Amino acid sequence: MTQDSKNLHFGPYTVETSSLSKELFPKAGITKQDLIQYSEDISGFMLPHLRARPLSFERYPDGVQSEGFFQKNTPDYVPDWIRTRQLQKEGGTVEHTLVDNKATLVYLANQACITIHTGLSRVCEPKHPVEMVIDLDPPNENFKPVQKVAGLLRDVLEEEFDLTCFAKFTGSRGLHVVVPLQGTESFETVRMFADDLTELLVKRHPDLVTTAQRKDKRGKRVFLDINRNAYGQTAVVPYAVRSKKNAPVACPVEWDEALAKGADPKQFTLKNIKKRLDQKGDVWSSIRRHAAILAPRRDTLHLHG
C-alpha cells in the first residue's frame, strides 16, 4: 500500500482504496478520501434508505469537472461479497447492486460513485412501489415558487386525503414531496393517483403549476413531475452527494425548514451535513410508520376538484 491507497476493514469485508488524493470536486478541494470518509460517516443514516432497493449510480472517475456516466448494471469486477439482484428491463435484465452495509457504500465511493439513485420499489416486489414521489421543478433558480407549491401540495395531501408526506431538498434546484406507501399497489395505480392529484393542483392554480412535459410550454410555472413513479425509474437517495459545485447533498428536511424564508435546496453539503445530523438526526427515520394505501383515496380525488 502507498500513502495514496490503503485497505479498510469492516468486519469480514476489506475494501481496497486507491488514488485517495484525487480531487473529485476540484473547485471545492474535495478528494476521493473525503468522499470515502463521508460514506463511512453517513452510512448509519443512509443505509436504511438503501436496503433492499435496486440502485443506480452517477460515476465520475476523473472528477465532476469531467464527463461522468450513469451506471445501473453491476460490473463483473466487484468483490464477491457485494450482493446483487437481477431484475427485468425492456429487452433484457439488469444486475442491480444492493447496498446493505457500510463496506459496500465505501467500495462505491472508491469507485467514484458520486450520486446514488434508488428505484421506488424493493427488489422483492419490484413492481410495487413503497413511495410516491412528486418532483417540484422550478422554471429557474428561484426556489420561492417551489416552496409555495410544496406548501399547497402538502396541505392537499394531508388535509384532504389524510396522507402524511415528507420533503427532501434534492441538492439541485428543486424539492421532492414523498408519500410512503405500503407496497401493495402497482406502479400503474400509484401513477394514476399522482396524475389525478397533480391535475387537481393545476386546475386550482393554473398560473402557478403545470404538468406540461415540454419546457417551452411551462412558462414561469413550477413543473409537477410525476415521471419517477414508474417501473425502472429512480430518485436521488437521501444524503446522496450531487455532482455540482460545493458537493451539495440531497437532504430530508422538516416542513418548517422546507418552507422557511431563504431556504436553498443546495444548502446542505458534504462539508456541513454532519453538523446538521449531529443536531437533528435523520428527520425521515420514522417515514415507514406512515406508509399508506392510495386506492381507497383515489375516488375522493374526483370529488375535490
URKA-V241966 format. One record per pair of residues at least 24 apart in sequence whose ideal C-beta (glycine too) atoms are under 8 Angstrom apart, sorted by the first residue. I is the first residue (numbers start at 1). J is the second residue. D is the distance in Angstrom with one decimal. If there is no record, write none. Layout:
i & j & d
I & J & D
I & J & D
This chain:
i & j & d
8 & 36 & 7.7
8 & 103 & 7.9
8 & 106 & 6.1
10 & 101 & 6.9
10 & 102 & 5.3
10 & 103 & 3.9
10 & 106 & 7.1
11 & 103 & 7.4
12 & 81 & 7.5
13 & 79 & 7.6
13 & 81 & 5.5
13 & 101 & 7.2
13 & 103 & 3.8
14 & 103 & 8.0
15 & 103 & 5.7
15 & 106 & 5.0
15 & 107 & 4.9
15 & 110 & 6.4
16 & 110 & 7.6
17 & 106 & 7.7
17 & 110 & 4.7
18 & 110 & 6.9
22 & 63 & 7.0
23 & 63 & 5.8
24 & 60 & 6.3
24 & 63 & 4.8
24 & 64 & 6.3
24 & 112 & 6.3
24 & 114 & 6.8
25 & 63 & 6.9
25 & 64 & 5.7
25 & 245 & 7.8
25 & 246 & 7.4
25 & 247 & 5.0
25 & 270 & 8.0
26 & 63 & 5.9
26 & 65 & 5.6
27 & 65 & 7.7
27 & 245 & 6.2
27 & 246 & 7.8
28 & 245 & 7.0
28 & 246 & 5.1
28 & 247 & 5.8
28 & 271 & 7.7
30 & 247 & 5.4
30 & 270 & 6.2
30 & 271 & 7.7
32 & 109 & 7.3
32 & 110 & 6.9
32 & 112 & 6.7
34 & 270 & 6.8
35 & 109 & 4.7
35 & 112 & 7.7
35 & 114 & 7.3
35 & 241 & 7.0
35 & 270 & 7.4
36 & 106 & 5.7
36 & 109 & 4.5
36 & 110 & 6.1
38 & 109 & 7.4
38 & 241 & 7.0
38 & 270 & 5.3
39 & 102 & 7.7
39 & 105 & 4.7
39 & 106 & 5.1
39 & 108 & 7.3
39 & 109 & 4.1
40 & 102 & 6.4
40 & 105 & 7.8
40 & 106 & 6.0
41 & 274 & 6.0
42 & 105 & 7.9
42 & 239 & 5.1
42 & 273 & 7.3
42 & 277 & 7.8
43 & 102 & 4.2
43 & 105 & 5.2
43 & 106 & 7.9
45 & 238 & 7.5
45 & 239 & 5.7
45 & 277 & 6.0
45 & 281 & 7.7
45 & 282 & 4.7
46 & 105 & 6.9
46 & 237 & 6.8
46 & 238 & 6.6
46 & 239 & 4.5
46 & 240 & 7.7
47 & 99 & 7.0
47 & 100 & 7.0
47 & 101 & 7.4
47 & 102 & 7.3
47 & 105 & 7.1
48 & 282 & 7.6
48 & 285 & 7.5
49 & 118 & 7.1
49 & 237 & 5.5
49 & 238 & 4.8
49 & 239 & 7.5
49 & 284 & 7.3
50 & 98 & 8.0
50 & 99 & 4.4
50 & 100 & 7.2
50 & 105 & 7.8
50 & 116 & 7.2
50 & 118 & 6.5
50 & 237 & 6.2
51 & 98 & 7.8
51 & 99 & 7.4
51 & 100 & 5.0
52 & 98 & 7.1
52 & 100 & 7.5
52 & 122 & 4.4
52 & 123 & 5.7
52 & 124 & 6.5
53 & 98 & 7.6
53 & 118 & 4.4
53 & 119 & 5.9
53 & 121 & 7.6
53 & 122 & 6.1
53 & 123 & 7.0
54 & 85 & 6.7
54 & 87 & 5.8
54 & 94 & 7.6
54 & 96 & 4.0
54 & 98 & 7.8
54 & 118 & 7.1
54 & 119 & 4.1
54 & 121 & 7.5
54 & 123 & 5.5
54 & 126 & 6.9
55 & 96 & 5.9
55 & 97 & 5.4
55 & 98 & 7.0
55 & 99 & 6.1
55 & 116 & 5.9
55 & 117 & 6.8
55 & 118 & 5.6
55 & 119 & 7.5
55 & 237 & 7.7
56 & 96 & 7.5
56 & 116 & 7.7
56 & 117 & 4.8
56 & 118 & 7.9
56 & 119 & 7.9
56 & 234 & 5.6
57 & 97 & 7.7
57 & 108 & 6.6
57 & 113 & 4.1
57 & 114 & 7.9
57 & 115 & 6.9
57 & 116 & 5.8
57 & 117 & 7.1
58 & 113 & 7.1
58 & 114 & 5.4
58 & 115 & 4.0
58 & 117 & 7.5
58 & 243 & 5.9
59 & 111 & 6.5
59 & 112 & 5.3
59 & 113 & 5.2
59 & 114 & 6.9
60 & 112 & 5.3
60 & 114 & 5.2
60 & 243 & 6.0
61 & 111 & 7.9
61 & 112 & 4.7
63 & 112 & 7.9
64 & 114 & 6.6
64 & 243 & 4.4
64 & 244 & 7.4
68 & 114 & 7.1
68 & 243 & 6.4
71 & 113 & 7.8
72 & 96 & 6.7
78 & 107 & 7.4
79 & 107 & 7.0
82 & 107 & 6.7
85 & 123 & 4.3
87 & 123 & 6.6
87 & 126 & 5.3
88 & 126 & 7.6
89 & 232 & 6.0
90 & 232 & 7.8
96 & 123 & 7.0
98 & 123 & 6.9
114 & 241 & 5.5
114 & 242 & 7.5
114 & 243 & 4.9
115 & 236 & 6.4
115 & 240 & 5.0
115 & 241 & 6.2
115 & 242 & 5.7
115 & 243 & 5.9
116 & 236 & 7.6
116 & 237 & 4.8
116 & 240 & 4.7
117 & 234 & 3.8
117 & 235 & 6.5
117 & 236 & 5.6
117 & 237 & 6.4
117 & 240 & 7.4
118 & 234 & 6.1
118 & 235 & 6.5
118 & 237 & 4.7
119 & 232 & 7.2
119 & 233 & 7.3
119 & 234 & 5.6
120 & 187 & 7.8
120 & 228 & 6.5
120 & 229 & 6.7
120 & 233 & 6.9
120 & 234 & 7.6
120 & 235 & 6.6
121 & 183 & 7.0
121 & 187 & 7.6
121 & 231 & 7.6
122 & 183 & 6.7
125 & 183 & 5.8
126 & 231 & 7.0
127 & 186 & 6.1
127 & 187 & 6.0
127 & 231 & 5.6
128 & 183 & 4.8
128 & 184 & 6.4
128 & 185 & 6.4
128 & 186 & 6.2
128 & 187 & 7.6
129 & 181 & 6.0
129 & 183 & 6.9
129 & 185 & 7.6
129 & 187 & 5.7
129 & 190 & 5.3
129 & 229 & 6.7
130 & 180 & 6.7
130 & 181 & 5.4
130 & 182 & 7.5
130 & 183 & 4.3
130 & 291 & 7.0
131 & 178 & 5.3
131 & 179 & 6.5
131 & 180 & 5.4
131 & 181 & 5.7
132 & 178 & 7.1
132 & 179 & 4.4
132 & 181 & 6.1
132 & 190 & 5.2
132 & 193 & 7.0
132 & 194 & 5.7
132 & 229 & 5.9
132 & 294 & 7.2
133 & 176 & 5.5
133 & 177 & 7.4
133 & 178 & 5.4
133 & 226 & 7.9
133 & 228 & 4.7
133 & 229 & 6.4
133 & 235 & 5.0
134 & 176 & 7.1
134 & 177 & 4.7
134 & 178 & 7.9
134 & 194 & 6.3
134 & 197 & 7.6
134 & 198 & 6.8
134 & 224 & 6.0
134 & 225 & 7.0
134 & 226 & 5.8
135 & 170 & 7.5
135 & 174 & 6.0
135 & 175 & 7.9
135 & 176 & 5.6
135 & 223 & 8.0
135 & 224 & 7.8
135 & 225 & 3.9
135 & 226 & 7.7
135 & 227 & 7.8
135 & 228 & 6.4
135 & 235 & 7.6
136 & 174 & 5.0
136 & 175 & 4.9
136 & 176 & 7.5
136 & 177 & 6.7
136 & 222 & 5.6
136 & 223 & 7.6
136 & 224 & 6.7
136 & 225 & 7.6
137 & 173 & 6.8
137 & 174 & 4.8
137 & 222 & 6.8
137 & 223 & 4.2
137 & 225 & 5.4
138 & 173 & 5.6
138 & 174 & 6.0
138 & 222 & 5.7
138 & 223 & 7.9
139 & 218 & 5.9
139 & 219 & 7.0
139 & 220 & 5.1
139 & 221 & 6.6
139 & 222 & 7.1
139 & 223 & 7.5
140 & 220 & 7.9
141 & 173 & 6.4
143 & 173 & 7.5
143 & 175 & 8.0
143 & 263 & 6.5
143 & 264 & 6.3
143 & 265 & 6.1
145 & 208 & 7.0
145 & 220 & 7.8
145 & 221 & 7.9
145 & 222 & 5.1
146 & 173 & 8.0
146 & 174 & 5.7
146 & 175 & 5.4
146 & 222 & 5.8
146 & 265 & 7.7
147 & 175 & 7.7
147 & 258 & 6.8
147 & 259 & 5.2
147 & 263 & 6.7
148 & 208 & 6.9
149 & 201 & 7.5
149 & 205 & 7.7
149 & 208 & 6.3
149 & 209 & 5.6
149 & 222 & 4.6
149 & 224 & 7.5
150 & 175 & 5.5
150 & 177 & 6.1
150 & 258 & 6.0
150 & 259 & 6.7
151 & 259 & 5.5
152 & 201 & 6.7
152 & 204 & 8.0
152 & 205 & 6.6
152 & 208 & 7.9
153 & 177 & 5.4
153 & 201 & 6.5
153 & 224 & 7.9
154 & 255 & 6.4
156 & 197 & 7.2
156 & 200 & 7.1
156 & 201 & 6.9
156 & 304 & 7.8
157 & 197 & 7.7
160 & 300 & 7.5
160 & 304 & 5.6
161 & 297 & 4.8
161 & 300 & 6.5
161 & 301 & 7.7
162 & 297 & 7.5
163 & 292 & 5.4
163 & 294 & 8.0
163 & 297 & 7.0
164 & 290 & 3.9
164 & 292 & 7.3
166 & 252 & 6.5
166 & 284 & 5.9
166 & 287 & 5.8
167 & 252 & 7.3
167 & 253 & 5.3
167 & 254 & 7.5
167 & 255 & 5.9
167 & 257 & 7.8
167 & 258 & 4.0
168 & 238 & 6.3
168 & 250 & 6.2
168 & 251 & 6.8
168 & 252 & 5.0
168 & 253 & 6.8
168 & 284 & 7.8
169 & 250 & 6.6
169 & 251 & 4.9
169 & 252 & 8.0
169 & 253 & 5.7
169 & 258 & 7.4
169 & 263 & 7.8
169 & 264 & 7.9
169 & 265 & 4.1
169 & 266 & 7.4
169 & 267 & 7.1
169 & 268 & 6.6
170 & 236 & 6.0
170 & 242 & 7.6
170 & 250 & 5.4
170 & 265 & 5.5
171 & 236 & 6.9
171 & 240 & 7.3
171 & 241 & 7.5
171 & 242 & 3.9
171 & 244 & 7.1
171 & 248 & 4.0
171 & 249 & 5.4
171 & 250 & 4.2
171 & 251 & 7.0
171 & 265 & 6.6
171 & 266 & 5.9
171 & 268 & 7.4
172 & 242 & 5.9
172 & 244 & 6.7
172 & 248 & 7.4
172 & 265 & 6.4
172 & 266 & 7.0
173 & 265 & 6.3
174 & 265 & 6.1
175 & 258 & 6.4
175 & 265 & 5.9
176 & 235 & 6.5
176 & 236 & 7.9
178 & 287 & 7.6
179 & 292 & 6.5
179 & 294 & 8.0
180 & 287 & 5.0
180 & 288 & 6.0
180 & 290 & 5.3
180 & 291 & 4.5
180 & 292 & 6.8
181 & 291 & 5.7
181 & 292 & 6.0
181 & 293 & 7.2
181 & 294 & 6.8
182 & 291 & 4.6
182 & 292 & 6.6
182 & 293 & 5.5
183 & 291 & 7.4
184 & 293 & 6.4
185 & 293 & 6.6
185 & 294 & 6.0
185 & 295 & 6.2
187 & 229 & 6.4
187 & 230 & 5.6
187 & 231 & 5.1
189 & 294 & 6.3
189 & 295 & 6.2
189 & 298 & 7.8
190 & 229 & 5.2
190 & 294 & 6.2
191 & 226 & 6.7
191 & 229 & 4.7
191 & 230 & 6.2
192 & 298 & 7.0
193 & 294 & 4.5
193 & 297 & 7.3
193 & 298 & 5.3
193 & 301 & 7.2
194 & 226 & 4.1
194 & 229 & 5.1
195 & 226 & 6.2
196 & 298 & 6.8
196 & 301 & 4.5
196 & 302 & 7.4
197 & 301 & 6.4
198 & 224 & 4.1
198 & 226 & 5.8
200 & 301 & 6.3
200 & 304 & 6.3
200 & 305 & 6.0
203 & 305 & 5.9
238 & 282 & 7.5
238 & 284 & 6.1
239 & 273 & 7.0
241 & 270 & 5.4
242 & 266 & 7.8
246 & 271 & 7.7
247 & 271 & 7.2
249 & 273 & 5.0
251 & 276 & 7.4
252 & 282 & 6.7
252 & 283 & 5.1
252 & 284 & 4.1
253 & 283 & 6.5
254 & 280 & 7.9
254 & 283 & 5.2
